[in-house]
Amino acid sequence: MKIAAKVSLEVNGTAVTARQLEALLAVQECGSQSEAARRLGISVPVLHRYVASAEAAAGTDLLKTTPSGSVLTPAGRELAEYARAMSYRCRDVRGFTVCCSPVMEDLMHFAVSSAKLTKASVVVSDDENSISMMLEGRADFALIDDPLYLFDLEGFEMQEIGYMGMVLVDNGPSFIRYKYGAQRVAFMYLDSLDREYTVDAETPSVQELLSSGKSFFVDESVLTRRNLRIKSAVDPKMLRHAVTAIYRKETRNVSRLMVALVSRNFRGMFYL
């Protein structure tokens, strides 16, 4: 007999099924409804029905279409992140789990591969969720982009693995905030200049950043990964921030991963 737990949620007193949540997560990860449907092995109209049912339960839009694809609304992201967190809690057996933001995603995957951790699970989310996973014992290792989070952490070993720069695209006082990376560090830089600005939107989508017409900050590595070259209004080194590895204890897997992360293979991604 094979028994497995699957996540379903109740939103405003209405059930949102595991399949509806899978559709929402697939759109978030793929950035495209057609690609999400292909991944799930269903048709686009069926995917639309799953999303529509979830939206009916939430009482608000969970998805919006942009010229470059589909992204979740703030309510959609909240539901997706909660579903993802609950899914990990339902796992009966957890292997070595590492987490990071999309800023560090390529580096983490390369390091896991280089360390030959073939059974490791890589969870890509924001820093807040990565830290929650560490605190709740659902992850063994995390890369944190925003060093300001580290001041409130106790009981973890920490090691800086390098520094990354950020690009400032300056289109005036209205900003759109990228969901990932050391955004607080970047906006503290603006505050230090006594510059007047407003943050009028937030997005997890690089495409939405680029098409917004607003000012924004984004890590150089995010642009490099997409082969994008964008002139920064300030030297990215002025907006550099530490990338820190955190872990509870130094196991064999942690040691192998740290060796891979600080190896010369990845030094081109960092300021030293």
FENWO-V274099 format. One record per residue. N is the residue number from 0. RES is the residue in one letter. PSI is psi in radians with two decimals (none if undefined). OMEGA is omega in whole degrees, -180 to 180 (NA if undefined). NEAR is the number of other C-alpha atoms within 8 Angstrom. Layout:
N:RES:PSI:OMEGA:NEAR
N:RES:PSI:OMEGA:NEAR
This chain:
0:M:2.26:180:2
1:K:2.09:-178:3
2:I:2.34:178:4
3:A:2.55:178:4
4:A:2.38:175:6
5:K:2.57:-175:7
6:V:2.27:163:10
7:S:2.67:-176:10
8:L:2.80:173:9
9:E:2.13:-179:8
10:V:2.09:-178:9
11:N:0.63:177:6
12:G:0.03:-179:6
13:T:2.38:-178:7
14:A:2.36:169:9
15:V:2.04:-170:13
16:T:2.88:178:9
17:A:-0.68:-178:10
18:R:-0.67:177:7
19:Q:-0.71:178:12
20:L:-0.68:178:13
21:E:-0.68:179:8
22:A:-0.75:180:14
23:L:-0.79:180:11
24:L:-0.67:-180:9
25:A:-0.70:178:12
26:V:-0.73:179:15
27:Q:-0.75:-176:11
28:E:-0.58:-177:7
29:C:-0.47:-176:9
30:G:0.26:-176:11
31:S:2.31:180:11
32:Q:-0.66:180:12
33:S:-0.70:179:7
34:E:-0.66:178:10
35:A:-0.74:178:14
36:A:-0.71:179:14
37:R:-0.74:180:9
38:R:-0.68:-177:8
39:L:-0.15:180:8
40:G:0.55:179:6
41:I:2.97:177:9
42:S:2.80:178:8
43:V:-0.75:178:9
44:P:-0.63:178:6
45:V:-0.74:177:8
46:L:-0.73:178:12
47:H:-0.68:-180:8
48:R:-0.70:178:8
49:Y:-0.82:-179:11
50:V:-0.73:-180:13
51:A:-0.68:178:8
52:S:-0.73:178:10
53:A:-0.68:179:12
54:E:-0.63:178:11
55:A:-0.69:178:8
56:A:-0.72:-178:12
57:A:-0.41:-178:10
58:G:0.35:-180:6
59:T:2.89:178:7
60:D:2.39:177:10
61:L:-0.21:-173:14
62:L:2.51:172:10
63:K:2.60:-178:9
64:T:2.32:177:7
65:T:2.95:178:8
66:P:-0.41:-177:4
67:S:0.10:180:6
68:G:-2.69:-178:9
69:S:2.40:178:13
70:V:2.74:177:14
71:L:2.55:173:12
72:T:2.98:175:10
73:P:-0.71:177:7
74:A:-0.68:178:10
75:G:-0.72:179:12
76:R:-0.69:178:10
77:E:-0.79:180:8
78:L:-0.74:-179:8
79:A:-0.76:-179:11
80:E:-0.66:177:8
81:Y:-0.74:179:8
82:A:-0.71:-180:12
83:R:-0.74:179:8
84:A:-0.76:180:9
85:M:-0.58:179:9
86:S:-0.73:179:10
87:Y:-0.60:179:8
88:R:-0.48:-178:7
89:C:-0.16:-179:9
90:R:2.23:-179:8
91:D:-0.66:-178:4
92:V:2.16:-179:4
93:R:2.20:175:7
94:G:-2.92:180:7
95:F:2.10:-174:10
96:T:2.28:178:13
97:V:2.68:-178:12
98:C:2.73:-178:13
99:C:3.03:175:18
100:S:2.96:176:16
101:P:-0.42:177:11
102:V:-0.64:-176:12
103:M:0.10:-172:10
104:E:-0.88:-179:10
105:D:-0.78:180:8
106:L:-0.77:-179:9
107:M:-0.77:180:11
108:H:-0.73:178:9
109:F:-0.75:-178:8
110:A:-0.73:178:11
111:V:-0.73:178:13
112:S:-0.78:-180:9
113:S:-0.63:180:8
114:A:-0.05:179:10
115:K:0.70:177:6
116:L:1.25:-169:9
117:T:-0.40:-178:6
118:K:0.15:-180:6
119:A:2.54:174:10
120:S:2.31:179:8
121:V:2.09:180:10
122:V:2.13:-178:8
123:V:2.09:-179:9
124:S:-2.79:176:10
125:D:3.01:-177:12
126:D:-0.67:-179:13
127:E:-0.77:180:6
128:N:-0.65:178:8
129:S:-0.76:180:15
130:I:-0.69:176:9
131:S:-0.74:179:8
132:M:-0.68:178:11
133:M:-0.79:-178:13
134:L:-0.59:-178:7
135:E:0.05:177:7
136:G:0.35:180:7
137:R:-0.06:178:11
138:A:2.73:-177:13
139:D:-0.30:-171:12
140:F:2.43:179:13
141:A:2.57:169:14
142:L:2.19:-176:12
143:I:2.18:-179:13
144:D:-0.69:-172:14
145:D:1.83:-176:15
146:P:-0.30:-180:12
147:L:-0.40:177:7
148:Y:-0.42:-171:7
149:L:-0.34:-177:7
150:F:-0.46:-176:6
151:D:0.12:-178:5
152:L:2.35:175:7
153:E:2.67:176:4
154:G:0.16:179:5
155:F:2.59:168:9
156:E:2.50:-179:8
157:M:2.48:177:8
158:Q:2.17:174:7
159:E:2.33:180:8
160:I:-0.16:178:10
161:G:-3.08:-180:10
162:Y:2.43:179:11
163:M:2.58:178:15
164:G:2.78:179:13
165:M:2.56:178:13
166:V:2.39:172:16
167:L:2.01:171:12
168:V:2.00:-172:11
169:D:1.79:177:9
170:N:0.44:179:8
171:G:-2.98:-172:7
172:P:-0.25:-179:8
173:S:2.09:-176:11
174:F:2.58:165:13
175:I:2.27:-174:14
176:R:2.17:174:12
177:Y:2.39:-174:15
178:K:-0.38:-170:9
179:Y:2.84:178:11
180:G:-3.06:-175:13
181:A:1.06:-176:10
182:Q:-0.62:-180:13
183:R:-0.67:177:8
184:V:-0.74:-178:11
185:A:-0.80:-178:11
186:F:-0.44:172:8
187:M:-0.57:176:8
188:Y:-0.78:177:9
189:L:-0.72:180:9
190:D:-0.63:-179:8
191:S:-0.38:178:7
192:L:0.00:-175:6
193:D:0.60:-179:6
194:R:2.40:177:7
195:E:2.29:180:5
196:Y:2.88:173:7
197:T:2.54:174:7
198:V:1.87:-171:9
199:D:-0.09:179:8
200:A:2.83:175:7
201:E:2.53:-178:9
202:T:2.58:171:11
203:P:0.02:-172:8
204:S:2.16:175:8
205:V:-0.66:179:8
206:Q:-0.69:180:7
207:E:-0.63:174:10
208:L:-0.89:-173:13
209:L:-0.56:-176:7
210:S:-0.01:-173:6
211:S:-0.49:-174:7
212:G:0.04:180:7
213:K:2.98:173:11
214:S:2.68:177:13
215:F:2.84:171:12
216:F:2.51:175:12
217:V:2.54:179:12
218:D:2.49:177:12
219:E:-0.69:-176:11
220:S:-0.58:179:9
221:V:-0.71:179:10
222:L:-0.72:-180:12
223:T:-0.71:-179:9
224:R:-0.50:-180:7
225:R:0.19:-179:6
226:N:0.69:179:6
227:L:2.34:176:7
228:R:1.98:-177:6
229:I:2.26:-180:7
230:K:2.28:179:6
231:S:2.52:179:10
232:A:-0.30:176:8
233:V:2.81:176:7
234:D:2.13:-180:8
235:P:-0.44:179:12
236:K:-0.41:177:8
237:M:-0.33:-178:7
238:L:0.41:-176:12
239:R:2.63:180:10
240:H:2.69:-179:12
241:A:2.52:168:12
242:V:2.16:-171:14
243:T:2.33:173:13
244:A:2.34:175:12
245:I:2.51:179:12
246:Y:2.74:-175:13
247:R:-0.69:178:9
248:K:2.71:-175:7
249:E:1.56:175:8
250:T:3.07:178:6
251:R:-0.73:180:6
252:N:-0.72:178:9
253:V:-0.76:-180:12
254:S:-0.76:180:9
255:R:-0.69:-180:9
256:L:-0.71:179:11
257:M:-0.71:178:8
258:V:-0.75:180:9
259:A:-0.71:-176:12
260:L:-0.60:-177:11
261:V:0.12:180:9
262:S:2.85:-180:8
263:R:-0.35:-179:6
264:N:-0.48:-174:6
265:F:0.05:-176:10
266:R:-0.40:179:9
267:G:-0.25:-179:7
268:M:-0.18:-170:7
269:F:2.71:162:9
270:Y:2.46:-180:9
271:L:none:NA:4
